[in-house]
Amino acid sequence: MKNNHIGASLKILLFALLIFGACSHPEKPEIVELKQIIPDIALDIRYATANNFVGEVLYPSSRCFLAKEPALALKKVQEDLKRQGFRLKVFDGYRPLSVQKRMWEILPDPRYVANPANGSNHNRAYSVDVTLIDNDGNDVLMPTEFDDFSEKAHRDNMECPEIAIRHRSILEEAMGKHGFSGIDSEWWHFDYRGYKNRPVLDIAIDSL
């Protein structure tokens, strides 16, 4: 009888360990190509060019990827904006951890570049950098250019043209409605809800 109790206890312990192990490792998200989800979205993937703050080509192509859940949410944002006469243009989505490390080497300032020791939400495929364009594909005035690492790019900056503030507000409202939240220092950066439960990834862009 005693042996039966020991055997049952061991089975319970093993089951608990299996459950704990499964829960302690964040679930890897399904990564999708953004153009496959939102065919009419505009892309200006700066890190696929040297036109960025690093001054180097960091991605092998200008394709853009996100986890499936935020990509589907971004599709709803696009639909809402089109009814207002705007569309989205994307500067960056999923970013491999190896690229994050290179960025940190150039600008080790956590206000603008996430420390790769903890990873960026871009590395989790749960962040996206976006701006507005009109329905004809023309850029609209925003407070600053992308990757302007100054206080002018902060979300509370009111020292810019009124129309730029209005465009920023339209973008923030549309993104917030569908589960995205911004950060204080970059008007273009948005994180999708649930990112805390996702792992940091270092999958090369050209292998997706």
C-alpha positions as CSV (number, residue, x, y, z in Angstrom):
1,M,0.0,0.0,0.0
2,K,2.8,2.3,0.9
3,N,4.5,1.7,-2.5
4,N,1.3,2.6,-4.2
5,H,1.1,5.9,-2.4
6,I,4.8,6.6,-3.3
7,G,4.1,5.8,-7.0
8,A,1.0,8.0,-7.1
9,S,2.9,10.9,-5.5
10,L,5.7,10.5,-8.0
11,K,3.2,10.6,-10.9
12,I,1.6,13.8,-9.4
13,L,5.1,15.4,-9.0
14,L,6.1,14.5,-12.6
15,F,2.8,15.9,-13.9
16,A,3.3,19.2,-12.0
17,L,6.8,19.5,-13.3
18,L,5.6,19.1,-16.9
19,I,2.9,21.7,-16.4
20,F,5.4,24.1,-14.7
21,G,7.9,23.6,-17.5
22,A,5.3,24.3,-20.2
23,C,4.1,27.5,-18.4
24,S,7.6,28.8,-17.6
25,H,8.6,29.0,-21.3
26,P,6.7,31.8,-23.3
27,E,4.8,30.5,-26.3
28,K,6.5,31.2,-29.6
29,P,4.1,33.3,-31.7
30,E,3.2,32.5,-35.3
31,I,5.1,35.0,-37.5
32,V,3.4,36.3,-40.7
33,E,4.4,38.6,-43.5
34,L,2.5,41.8,-43.1
35,K,1.8,42.2,-46.8
36,Q,0.0,38.9,-46.8
37,I,-2.4,40.1,-44.1
38,I,-2.7,43.8,-45.3
39,P,-2.0,43.9,-49.1
40,D,-2.5,47.6,-49.3
41,I,-0.2,48.6,-46.4
42,A,2.7,50.8,-47.4
43,L,6.2,49.8,-46.4
44,D,9.3,51.9,-45.8
45,I,11.6,49.5,-44.0
46,R,14.4,51.8,-43.1
47,Y,16.7,49.1,-41.7
48,A,16.7,47.4,-45.1
49,T,18.6,50.5,-46.3
50,A,21.4,52.7,-44.9
51,N,18.9,55.5,-44.4
52,N,18.6,54.9,-40.6
53,F,20.4,56.1,-37.4
54,V,22.9,53.3,-37.6
55,G,23.9,54.2,-41.2
56,E,24.1,50.5,-42.2
57,V,21.9,48.0,-44.0
58,L,20.6,45.8,-41.2
59,Y,18.0,43.6,-42.9
60,P,18.5,41.6,-46.1
61,S,15.2,42.6,-47.6
62,S,12.4,45.1,-47.2
63,R,9.8,42.5,-46.2
64,C,8.1,43.1,-42.9
65,F,6.9,40.5,-40.4
66,L,4.8,40.5,-37.2
67,A,3.2,38.0,-34.9
68,K,-0.1,37.0,-36.3
69,E,-2.2,38.5,-33.6
70,P,-0.9,42.1,-33.8
71,A,-0.9,41.8,-37.6
72,L,-4.6,41.0,-37.6
73,A,-5.2,43.9,-35.2
74,L,-3.2,46.2,-37.5
75,K,-5.5,45.2,-40.4
76,K,-8.4,46.6,-38.4
77,V,-6.5,49.8,-37.7
78,Q,-5.9,50.2,-41.5
79,E,-9.6,49.7,-42.2
80,D,-10.5,52.4,-39.6
81,L,-8.0,54.9,-41.0
82,K,-9.1,54.4,-44.6
83,R,-12.6,55.6,-43.6
84,Q,-10.9,58.8,-42.3
85,G,-8.9,59.3,-45.5
86,F,-5.6,57.8,-44.3
87,R,-3.6,54.6,-44.4
88,L,-0.6,53.2,-42.5
89,K,3.0,53.2,-43.6
90,V,5.3,50.8,-41.7
91,F,8.9,51.6,-40.8
92,D,9.7,48.4,-38.8
93,G,8.1,45.3,-37.4
94,Y,9.8,42.1,-36.2
95,R,13.5,42.7,-35.6
96,P,16.0,39.9,-34.8
97,L,17.8,40.1,-31.5
98,S,21.2,40.2,-33.3
99,V,20.1,43.5,-35.0
100,Q,19.0,44.8,-31.6
101,K,22.5,44.2,-30.3
102,R,24.0,46.2,-33.2
103,M,21.7,49.1,-32.5
104,W,22.6,49.1,-28.9
105,E,26.3,49.3,-29.8
106,I,25.6,52.5,-31.8
107,L,23.1,54.1,-29.3
108,P,23.0,52.6,-25.8
109,D,20.2,54.8,-24.6
110,P,17.2,53.0,-23.3
111,R,14.9,55.9,-24.1
112,Y,15.3,55.1,-27.8
113,V,16.9,51.7,-28.1
114,A,15.9,48.7,-25.9
115,N,18.7,47.0,-24.1
116,P,19.2,43.6,-25.8
117,A,19.9,42.0,-22.4
118,N,16.1,42.2,-21.9
119,G,15.1,42.4,-25.6
120,S,12.9,44.8,-27.4
121,N,9.2,44.1,-28.1
122,H,10.3,44.3,-31.8
123,N,12.3,41.1,-31.0
124,R,9.1,39.5,-29.8
125,A,7.3,40.5,-33.1
126,Y,4.8,42.4,-31.0
127,S,5.9,46.0,-31.8
128,V,5.5,48.0,-35.0
129,D,6.8,51.5,-36.0
130,V,4.2,53.3,-38.1
131,T,3.1,56.6,-39.5
132,L,0.2,58.0,-41.5
133,I,-0.1,58.6,-45.3
134,D,-3.2,59.8,-47.2
135,N,-5.2,57.5,-49.3
136,D,-3.2,58.5,-52.4
137,G,0.0,57.4,-50.7
138,N,1.4,60.8,-49.8
139,D,3.1,61.4,-46.5
140,V,1.2,63.6,-44.1
141,L,2.9,66.0,-41.6
142,M,3.9,64.4,-38.3
143,P,5.8,66.0,-35.4
144,T,9.2,64.6,-36.6
145,E,10.8,62.2,-39.0
146,F,11.1,58.5,-38.0
147,D,14.0,57.8,-35.6
148,D,14.3,61.4,-34.5
149,F,15.9,60.8,-31.1
150,S,15.0,64.1,-29.5
151,E,12.3,65.5,-27.3
152,K,10.5,66.7,-30.4
153,A,9.5,63.0,-31.0
154,H,8.0,62.6,-27.6
155,R,4.3,62.0,-27.5
156,D,3.6,65.0,-25.2
157,N,5.5,67.4,-27.5
158,M,3.2,70.3,-28.4
159,E,5.9,72.4,-30.0
160,C,4.9,71.5,-33.5
161,P,2.3,72.5,-36.1
162,E,-1.3,71.9,-35.1
163,I,-1.9,69.6,-38.1
164,A,1.0,67.4,-37.0
165,I,-0.5,67.1,-33.5
166,R,-3.8,66.2,-35.1
167,H,-2.3,63.5,-37.2
168,R,-0.4,62.1,-34.2
169,S,-3.7,61.9,-32.3
170,I,-5.5,60.2,-35.1
171,L,-2.8,57.6,-35.3
172,E,-2.8,57.1,-31.5
173,E,-6.5,56.8,-31.3
174,A,-6.8,54.2,-34.1
175,M,-3.9,52.1,-32.7
176,G,-5.2,52.3,-29.2
177,K,-8.7,51.2,-30.2
178,H,-7.3,47.9,-31.5
179,G,-5.0,46.9,-28.6
180,F,-1.8,48.9,-29.3
181,S,-0.1,51.2,-26.8
182,G,2.6,53.8,-27.4
183,I,5.8,54.7,-25.5
184,D,6.5,58.2,-24.3
185,S,9.7,58.9,-26.3
186,E,8.6,57.9,-29.9
187,W,5.3,58.8,-31.5
188,W,5.7,56.1,-34.2
189,H,6.3,53.1,-31.8
190,F,3.4,50.9,-30.7
191,D,3.4,47.6,-28.7
192,Y,0.5,45.1,-29.0
193,R,-1.1,43.8,-25.8
194,G,0.2,40.4,-24.5
195,Y,3.9,41.1,-25.5
196,K,5.1,40.3,-21.9
197,N,4.2,36.6,-22.5
198,R,6.2,36.3,-25.7
199,P,9.8,35.2,-26.1
200,V,12.6,37.2,-27.5
201,L,13.4,35.8,-31.0
202,D,16.6,35.9,-33.1
203,I,15.2,34.4,-36.4
204,A,16.9,35.9,-39.4
205,I,14.6,37.9,-41.7
206,D,15.6,35.9,-44.8
207,S,14.7,32.6,-43.1
208,L,11.1,33.6,-42.4
